[in-house]
């Protein structure tokens, strides 16, 4: 028999530590989106995330004997802080197993709240395995980050507050999905009392385990997930959360990194608060859903779920926000290498502000220009490209080209026409000592590295672009190298930006 979540949510013990977070109108965003968008400000909780609701409710329902023995969890982020704070308030021992790759700022935050930090393994899965072993060895109680009825009910109090704070018409509520605890709890409450309100889950395109699972009718385990929105980077959703989301959600919206960056900027402009990428996921989803369905004048609620971000990640967010909002076009333009060409190019750009400009002499006949241009919307950038082409200035729109935005824009200025057998690959390196040496150790000593570019974005991984000279006869060995290396990778050898600026 399934739990009665309405009863569990109404009886949830969360307000010993949590606050009833505000439901605020995002006036600037609402004006641009032509819909009334309300933000449920879970980033204003004591641990800057909704996660303490579920953690505390789970621990509040333990027996006195269980609390006396203590609890344990595996987490590198917001759940860890929630469990640590709950343990501090209950005078209950809280052991937090975190991957060794966890940023020090998060480790320190957990320790300051009284959590006993144990560093183990390089990934969440490693930490989880170690935590389950310690649970048995020390007689602790495991507090799951999402797949537990008491945790789901605690998160469900967010939905209860939304209906209480806004009893008028709500057309849709947007909820970020990682393991599914928040989405399951919010949907369980809202669909029981107000089934007319749509509850829409939001995932990133590179961590869409719930969307794939619902489509398949069974839980799907992803081989890998993107880490930009690390708070929702879950490979395998919960069994109970899957059951509830499959039954209750009205749909799932997928958004990319640029859309999340744009949403972070949107919230900052309205509130002067800076959300973490996962915290802005629901806002990005609400915008995408409204645009796709051509909504106007509707009331949409988006849960701003957290604000625990590394400060140095903001440079990447700022760089990509305008592209995500489609207010910047990134173009490659070929111009004749003769007097007057550059002036003609600038005339065609017209009154558009140039946000970035990279030029390098190519040959006696032509030059390639890498340029960022401010636009009002996507249609305007397409119109600009067409105008350049009509005036015999071949233009390529690179706005959606990940390699161009991550690397080429910072590297324009070098062709190597004499190189033979060069392959170009984009990698995500784990951000830890030895990652580069591991790469080099796996690589054949006979392959020459002809290009290498790295950028740190304050994340748990580094973005790397590598050019390697690999003879065609050794392609089988090269494919085996990629497989055994185990790093996320993309073949960019045919990328037009590479051919124009670097090849």
matplotlib code that plots the C-alpha trace (Angstrom):
import matplotlib.pyplot as plt

x = [0.0, 1.4, 1.9, -0.8, 1.3, -1.3, -1.4, 2.4, 3.0, 0.4, 2.1, 5.7, 8.1, 10.1, 9.6, 11.9, 14.7, 13.0, 11.3, 8.2, 10.0, 8.5, 6.6, 7.7, 6.7, 9.7, 8.5, 11.2, 11.1, 7.3, 7.3, 9.7, 8.0, 4.5, 3.4, 3.2, 6.1, 6.3, 9.5, 9.3, 12.4, 13.9, 17.3, 16.4, 16.4, 19.1, 21.2, 20.3, 18.4, 15.1, 17.0, 16.9, 13.1, 13.3, 16.4, 14.9, 11.5, 13.2, 15.3, 12.3, 10.5, 13.3, 12.9, 14.8, 17.1, 17.9, 18.6, 20.9, 23.0, 23.2, 22.6, 24.7, 24.3, 26.3, 26.3, 28.6, 26.1, 22.9, 21.6, 24.8, 24.2, 20.6, 21.5, 24.3, 21.9, 19.2, 21.7, 22.9, 19.4, 18.5, 21.8, 22.1, 25.4, 25.5, 28.2, 28.5, 30.4, 31.6, 33.7, 37.4, 36.7, 34.2, 35.2, 36.6, 33.9, 31.2, 33.2, 33.8, 30.1, 29.1, 31.7, 30.6, 27.1, 28.5, 28.7, 31.4, 32.9, 34.3, 36.0, 35.8, 36.0, 36.0, 32.3, 28.9, 28.5, 31.8, 30.7, 27.3, 29.0, 31.2, 28.3, 26.3, 29.2, 29.6, 25.8, 26.1, 29.4, 28.4, 24.6, 23.7, 20.5, 20.9, 19.2, 18.5, 18.6, 15.4, 14.1, 12.3, 8.7, 9.6, 12.1, 9.5, 6.9, 9.3, 10.0, 6.3, 5.7, 7.0, 3.9, 1.7, 3.1, 2.7, -1.1, -1.5, 0.5, -1.3, -4.9, -5.8, -5.4, -2.1, -1.6, 1.6, 4.3, 7.8, 10.0, 13.7, 14.4, 17.6, 16.6, 13.0, 12.2, 11.1, 9.1, 7.4, 6.5, 5.2, 3.2, 1.7, 0.3, -0.8, -2.4, -4.4, -5.9, -5.7, -5.5, -6.2, -2.7, -0.1, 3.1, 6.0, 9.4, 12.6, 15.9, 19.0, 19.5, 22.6, 21.1, 17.6, 17.2, 13.6, 12.4, 14.0, 12.6, 9.1, 9.3, 10.6, 8.2, 11.0, 14.0, 16.8, 20.4, 22.4, 26.1, 27.1, 25.7, 26.7, 28.0, 27.3, 24.0, 25.7, 22.8, 20.6, 23.3, 21.7, 22.2, 19.5, 16.2, 14.6, 12.1, 9.4, 10.1, 9.8, 6.4, 5.1, 6.5, 5.3, 1.8, 1.5, 3.7, 2.1, 5.4, 9.1, 11.0, 14.7, 17.0, 20.6, 23.5, 23.0, 19.3, 20.3, 22.9, 20.2, 17.8, 20.5, 20.8, 17.0, 16.7, 19.6, 18.1, 14.8, 16.1, 19.9, 20.3, 22.5, 21.2, 23.2, 22.7, 20.3, 18.6, 17.7, 16.6, 12.9, 13.0, 14.7, 12.1, 9.2, 10.6, 11.1, 7.6, 6.0, 7.8, 7.2, 3.4, 3.1, 1.6, 0.5, -1.0, -0.7, 0.5, 3.5, 5.4, 9.0, 10.9, 14.2, 15.7, 19.1, 22.0, 25.1, 27.4, 31.1, 31.9, 34.5, 31.8, 30.1, 32.5, 31.2, 27.6, 28.1, 29.8, 26.9, 23.9, 23.4, 23.6, 21.1, 18.7, 19.4, 20.5, 24.0, 24.9, 28.3, 29.3, 32.2, 32.4, 34.8, 35.9, 38.1, 41.7, 41.6, 41.2, 37.6, 36.4, 36.5, 34.6, 32.0, 31.6, 31.2, 28.5, 26.5, 26.7, 25.2, 24.0, 24.5, 26.9, 29.9, 30.5, 33.6, 35.9, 38.7, 40.6, 43.6, 45.2, 44.5, 46.0, 46.4, 42.8, 40.6, 40.4, 38.2, 36.5, 35.1, 32.5, 29.9, 27.0, 24.2, 20.7, 17.2, 16.2, 17.1, 15.3, 17.4, 20.7, 19.4, 18.5, 22.0, 23.6, 21.4, 22.3, 26.0, 25.7, 23.7, 26.6, 29.1, 30.5, 30.0, 28.7, 28.4, 26.2, 28.1, 25.6, 24.8, 28.2, 29.6, 33.2, 33.2, 31.8, 34.0, 37.3, 37.7, 36.6, 39.6, 42.1, 41.5, 44.8, 46.6, 46.4, 48.7, 48.3, 51.3, 50.0, 49.0, 46.5, 45.3, 42.2, 40.5, 38.6, 36.8, 37.1, 35.7, 38.6, 37.8, 39.0, 41.6, 45.4, 46.6, 43.8, 46.2, 48.9, 46.2, 45.3, 49.0, 49.7, 46.8, 47.9, 50.3, 53.7, 53.8, 50.9, 51.9, 49.7, 49.4, 46.9, 45.8, 43.4, 42.0, 39.6, 38.5, 34.9, 34.8, 33.1, 34.0, 35.5, 37.7, 36.9, 39.8, 40.3, 43.1, 44.5, 46.4, 48.3, 47.1, 48.1, 45.1, 46.5, 46.3, 42.6, 41.6, 44.2, 42.9, 39.3, 40.4, 42.3, 39.1, 37.2, 39.7, 40.4, 36.8, 36.5, 33.5, 34.6, 33.3, 34.9, 35.3, 37.5, 34.8, 33.6, 33.4, 34.8, 37.9, 38.4, 38.0, 40.2, 42.5, 42.8]
y = [0.0, 3.4, 6.2, 8.9, 11.9, 14.5, 13.3, 13.0, 16.5, 18.1, 16.4, 17.1, 18.4, 21.0, 24.4, 23.7, 24.5, 25.7, 29.0, 29.6, 31.0, 34.0, 33.7, 36.7, 38.2, 38.5, 41.7, 42.2, 38.6, 38.6, 41.6, 40.1, 36.7, 38.2, 35.9, 36.4, 34.5, 34.0, 32.7, 30.4, 31.5, 28.3, 29.9, 31.9, 28.9, 28.8, 26.4, 28.3, 25.3, 23.4, 20.2, 20.7, 20.2, 16.5, 15.8, 17.2, 15.6, 12.2, 12.6, 13.9, 10.6, 8.4, 6.6, 8.0, 5.0, 5.6, 9.3, 8.3, 6.1, 8.8, 9.2, 9.0, 10.3, 10.6, 14.0, 16.6, 19.5, 20.8, 17.5, 17.3, 20.7, 19.9, 16.7, 18.5, 21.3, 18.8, 16.8, 20.0, 21.0, 17.5, 16.9, 13.9, 12.6, 13.2, 11.6, 13.0, 11.0, 13.3, 12.6, 13.6, 16.0, 18.1, 21.8, 22.9, 25.6, 22.8, 20.6, 23.6, 24.5, 21.0, 21.0, 24.4, 22.9, 20.0, 17.3, 14.7, 14.8, 11.6, 12.0, 8.8, 8.1, 10.4, 10.4, 10.3, 6.6, 5.9, 8.0, 6.3, 2.8, 3.9, 5.4, 2.2, 0.3, 2.6, 2.5, -1.3, -1.1, 1.6, 1.0, 4.4, 5.3, 6.3, 9.5, 9.3, 12.5, 11.8, 8.2, 8.1, 8.9, 11.1, 13.1, 13.4, 14.6, 17.2, 18.5, 18.5, 21.3, 23.6, 22.8, 23.3, 26.8, 27.7, 27.0, 28.8, 31.8, 32.1, 30.8, 32.5, 30.9, 29.2, 27.7, 25.7, 25.0, 24.3, 22.0, 21.1, 17.3, 15.5, 12.4, 13.5, 14.1, 17.8, 17.1, 14.1, 15.8, 19.0, 17.1, 14.8, 17.7, 20.0, 17.3, 16.0, 19.5, 21.4, 18.9, 21.7, 23.1, 21.6, 20.4, 20.4, 18.9, 20.5, 18.7, 19.5, 18.0, 16.1, 14.8, 13.7, 10.4, 11.1, 12.1, 9.0, 6.7, 8.0, 7.6, 4.0, 3.1, 1.9, 3.6, 4.2, 4.5, 7.1, 6.2, 9.8, 13.2, 16.8, 18.5, 22.1, 21.9, 19.6, 19.7, 17.8, 15.6, 12.3, 9.1, 7.0, 8.4, 7.0, 4.1, 5.9, 9.3, 7.7, 6.1, 9.5, 11.6, 9.1, 9.2, 12.9, 15.1, 16.8, 16.8, 17.4, 20.3, 19.9, 23.0, 23.5, 25.3, 28.6, 28.7, 28.1, 30.9, 33.2, 32.3, 33.0, 36.5, 36.9, 36.2, 38.4, 41.3, 40.9, 40.0, 40.8, 37.2, 34.7, 31.2, 28.1, 26.4, 23.8, 26.5, 28.3, 25.2, 25.7, 29.3, 28.3, 25.6, 28.0, 30.4, 27.5, 26.1, 29.5, 30.2, 26.7, 26.8, 30.5, 31.3, 34.9, 36.3, 33.0, 32.6, 30.4, 29.5, 28.4, 27.0, 28.8, 25.8, 26.8, 29.3, 27.4, 28.2, 28.7, 32.3, 31.6, 29.9, 33.3, 34.3, 31.4, 32.2, 35.9, 34.8, 32.5, 34.3, 36.6, 33.7, 31.7, 34.6, 34.8, 38.4, 37.6, 36.1, 34.4, 34.5, 33.6, 35.9, 35.6, 38.9, 39.6, 40.6, 44.0, 47.7, 48.6, 45.1, 45.6, 48.9, 47.3, 44.5, 47.1, 48.9, 45.7, 45.1, 48.6, 49.7, 46.3, 46.5, 44.2, 42.1, 40.3, 40.5, 38.2, 38.5, 36.8, 37.2, 34.0, 34.3, 36.9, 36.4, 36.3, 36.7, 35.1, 37.2, 35.7, 38.2, 38.5, 40.8, 42.0, 41.2, 41.6, 38.0, 34.9, 36.1, 39.2, 37.2, 35.0, 38.2, 39.6, 36.4, 36.5, 40.2, 39.4, 36.6, 38.7, 41.2, 38.4, 38.1, 34.3, 34.1, 31.1, 31.2, 29.6, 30.6, 27.0, 25.6, 24.4, 24.1, 27.6, 29.2, 27.3, 27.3, 28.8, 32.3, 32.3, 30.8, 32.5, 33.2, 30.1, 27.8, 24.9, 23.8, 21.6, 19.2, 15.8, 13.4, 15.9, 14.9, 17.5, 16.3, 18.1, 16.5, 17.0, 16.3, 15.5, 18.6, 16.8, 16.4, 13.8, 14.1, 15.4, 12.8, 10.1, 11.3, 11.4, 8.0, 6.4, 8.1, 6.5, 8.0, 8.1, 10.6, 14.2, 16.8, 19.6, 21.8, 22.0, 24.5, 24.4, 26.6, 26.2, 27.3, 26.7, 23.4, 19.8, 19.2, 21.1, 21.7, 20.8, 21.0, 18.7, 18.3, 15.0, 13.7, 10.1, 8.1, 6.6, 3.1, 3.6, 4.6, 1.3, 2.0, 5.5, 4.4, 2.0, 4.9, 6.9, 4.0, 3.1, 6.7, 7.1, 10.9, 12.5, 13.4, 14.8, 14.5, 18.0, 17.2, 18.2, 21.2, 24.2, 26.6, 24.4, 24.4, 28.2, 29.3, 26.5, 23.8]
z = [0.0, -1.0, 1.6, 2.0, 1.0, 1.8, 5.4, 5.6, 4.1, 6.5, 9.4, 8.2, 10.8, 8.9, 10.6, 13.5, 10.9, 7.7, 7.1, 4.9, 2.0, 0.1, -3.2, -5.1, -8.5, -10.9, -12.5, -15.1, -16.2, -16.2, -18.5, -21.0, -20.9, -21.2, -18.3, -14.6, -13.2, -9.4, -7.8, -4.8, -2.9, -1.5, -1.9, 1.2, 3.6, 6.3, 4.2, 1.0, -0.4, 0.1, 1.1, 4.8, 4.7, 3.7, 5.8, 9.0, 8.4, 8.0, 11.1, 13.1, 12.4, 13.7, 17.0, 20.0, 19.8, 16.1, 16.8, 19.7, 17.4, 14.7, 11.0, 7.9, 4.3, 1.1, -0.5, -2.0, -1.7, -0.3, 1.2, 3.2, 4.8, 5.5, 7.4, 9.3, 10.4, 11.4, 13.4, 15.1, 16.1, 17.3, 19.1, 16.8, 15.4, 11.6, 9.5, 6.0, 3.4, 0.6, -2.5, -2.2, -5.2, -3.2, -3.1, 0.2, 0.6, 0.8, 3.2, 5.5, 5.4, 6.6, 9.3, 10.6, 11.1, 13.2, 10.6, 10.8, 7.3, 5.8, 2.4, 0.3, -3.4, -6.4, -7.2, -5.5, -6.3, -4.5, -1.5, -1.4, -1.4, 1.5, 3.4, 3.2, 4.5, 7.5, 8.1, 8.8, 10.6, 13.0, 13.3, 11.8, 10.0, 6.3, 5.3, 1.5, -0.4, -2.3, -2.4, 1.0, 1.9, 4.8, 2.7, -0.2, 2.3, 3.7, 0.3, -0.4, 2.1, -0.7, -2.7, 0.4, 0.9, -2.8, -2.6, 0.7, -0.4, -3.8, -3.5, -6.8, -10.2, -11.0, -14.4, -13.9, -11.3, -12.5, -10.3, -10.9, -11.0, -9.9, -8.1, -8.0, -4.3, -4.7, -7.8, -6.3, -3.1, -4.7, -7.3, -4.6, -2.7, -5.6, -7.6, -4.6, -3.9, -7.2, -10.0, -12.5, -11.9, -14.2, -12.4, -14.9, -14.1, -15.5, -16.2, -18.1, -21.5, -20.3, -17.0, -18.1, -16.2, -15.1, -18.6, -20.2, -17.4, -17.8, -21.6, -21.2, -18.5, -16.2, -14.4, -16.8, -15.4, -17.4, -18.2, -17.6, -16.7, -17.3, -14.2, -14.8, -12.8, -10.3, -7.8, -10.2, -11.9, -11.0, -13.1, -11.5, -10.1, -7.0, -7.2, -5.2, -6.8, -10.3, -9.4, -8.2, -11.1, -13.7, -12.2, -11.4, -13.6, -16.6, -18.5, -18.3, -20.0, -20.9, -21.0, -21.8, -20.0, -21.8, -20.8, -17.2, -17.3, -18.7, -15.9, -13.3, -14.8, -14.9, -11.2, -10.4, -12.2, -10.3, -6.9, -6.8, -5.6, -7.4, -7.8, -8.3, -11.8, -10.4, -8.4, -11.7, -13.5, -12.9, -14.1, -17.3, -17.8, -17.2, -19.9, -22.4, -21.7, -22.1, -25.3, -26.9, -26.0, -26.9, -23.5, -22.7, -19.5, -17.5, -13.9, -13.6, -10.4, -10.6, -7.6, -7.1, -5.3, -4.2, -4.1, -3.2, -6.0, -6.3, -6.9, -9.7, -11.7, -12.3, -15.0, -17.1, -16.3, -17.3, -20.5, -21.5, -20.2, -23.2, -25.6, -23.4, -23.6, -27.4, -26.9, -28.4, -31.7, -32.1, -35.8, -38.1, -41.1, -44.0, -45.6, -48.6, -47.6, -49.3, -48.4, -47.5, -46.6, -42.9, -43.2, -45.3, -42.7, -39.9, -41.9, -42.3, -38.6, -38.3, -34.8, -33.2, -30.3, -30.8, -27.6, -28.9, -31.9, -33.0, -36.2, -37.7, -41.1, -43.0, -46.5, -49.3, -50.4, -47.3, -43.5, -40.9, -38.2, -35.0, -33.6, -30.9, -31.6, -29.3, -30.8, -29.4, -30.3, -32.3, -35.4, -35.5, -35.5, -38.4, -40.3, -39.7, -41.1, -44.2, -44.7, -44.6, -47.0, -49.4, -49.5, -50.4, -46.8, -46.0, -42.4, -40.2, -37.1, -34.2, -31.4, -30.7, -31.3, -27.9, -28.9, -30.5, -27.4, -24.9, -26.7, -30.1, -29.1, -26.8, -29.2, -32.6, -34.2, -35.4, -38.4, -38.8, -42.4, -42.5, -39.8, -40.9, -39.4, -36.8, -34.7, -32.5, -29.4, -26.6, -23.2, -19.7, -17.3, -13.6, -11.7, -9.5, -9.3, -11.7, -14.3, -17.0, -16.2, -16.4, -19.8, -21.0, -19.5, -21.4, -24.7, -27.1, -27.0, -30.8, -31.0, -30.9, -29.1, -31.6, -29.7, -26.1, -24.5, -21.0, -19.1, -15.5, -14.8, -11.0, -11.6, -10.6, -14.0, -16.5, -20.2, -22.4, -26.2, -27.6, -31.0, -31.6, -34.6, -35.0, -38.1, -39.8, -39.3, -35.5, -35.3, -33.7, -30.9, -30.6, -30.1, -27.4, -25.8, -25.6, -24.1, -21.4, -20.5, -19.3, -19.7, -21.4, -24.9, -28.2, -31.7, -33.1, -36.1, -38.5, -36.6, -39.0, -36.4, -36.1, -39.9, -40.1, -37.2, -36.2, -38.7]

ax = plt.figure().add_subplot(projection="3d")
ax.plot(x, y, z, "-o")
ax.set_aspect("equal")
plt.show()
